[in-house]
Amino acid sequence: MNPLAWSFRAQFALGVVLCASLLGYALFVQYGLFLDPCPLCILQRVAFFALGVIFLIGALHSPGALGRKVYGVLASLAAAVGIGIAGRHVWLQSLPPDQVPDCGPGLNYMLETMPFASALNKVLQGSGECAAIDWTFLGFSMPFWSLVWFVGFFVGVLYAGFRSR
């Protein structure tokens, strides 16, 4: 059973399951292992959620050829945003300790006290808590694994949306 030969609908349904599983694990880490997410982690969750919603709509819609391309582009854009956020996070974690930015206020505080664009800009600049590595798997941090998943989704949705049938 080759997933590459699956229908568009099945591939996007798998995307829904994978995004939901990744978000579920993130919630387990937050509430089960008591590791609070930094602002960049929260933005990565938003990107996974957006990608999951696009997957869900695409799977339910089961579009024709043009629709598959549209969903492929939309999902690849969501994955590209995730790649940018996770890439920035991995870069912050790779900085020497003396170059790590100072810790900043929490995301909720920034959203309450700053205009949205300013808060988003501040979050994307990163802060000290975003450079901390509290969790690893096979020696790699959670943002690294998010980056791997986003790259996989990016390639997968382009394949699903643009392959000839």
HELIX and SHEET records of a PDB file:
HELIX    1   1 PRO A    3  ALA A    5  5                                   3    
HELIX    2   2 PHE A    8  TYR A   31  1                                  24    
HELIX    3   3 PRO A   39  HIS A   61  1                                  23    
HELIX    4   4 ALA A   65  SER A   94  1                                  30    
HELIX    5   5 PRO A   97  GLN A   99  5                                   3    
HELIX    6   6 LEU A  107  THR A  113  1                                   7    
HELIX    7   7 PHE A  116  GLN A  125  1                                  10    
HELIX    8   8 GLY A  128  ALA A  131  1                                   4    
HELIX    9   9 MET A  142  PHE A  162  1                                  21    
SHEET    1   A 2 THR A 136  PHE A 137  0                                        
SHEET    2   A 2 PHE A 140  SER A 141 -1                                        
END                                                                             
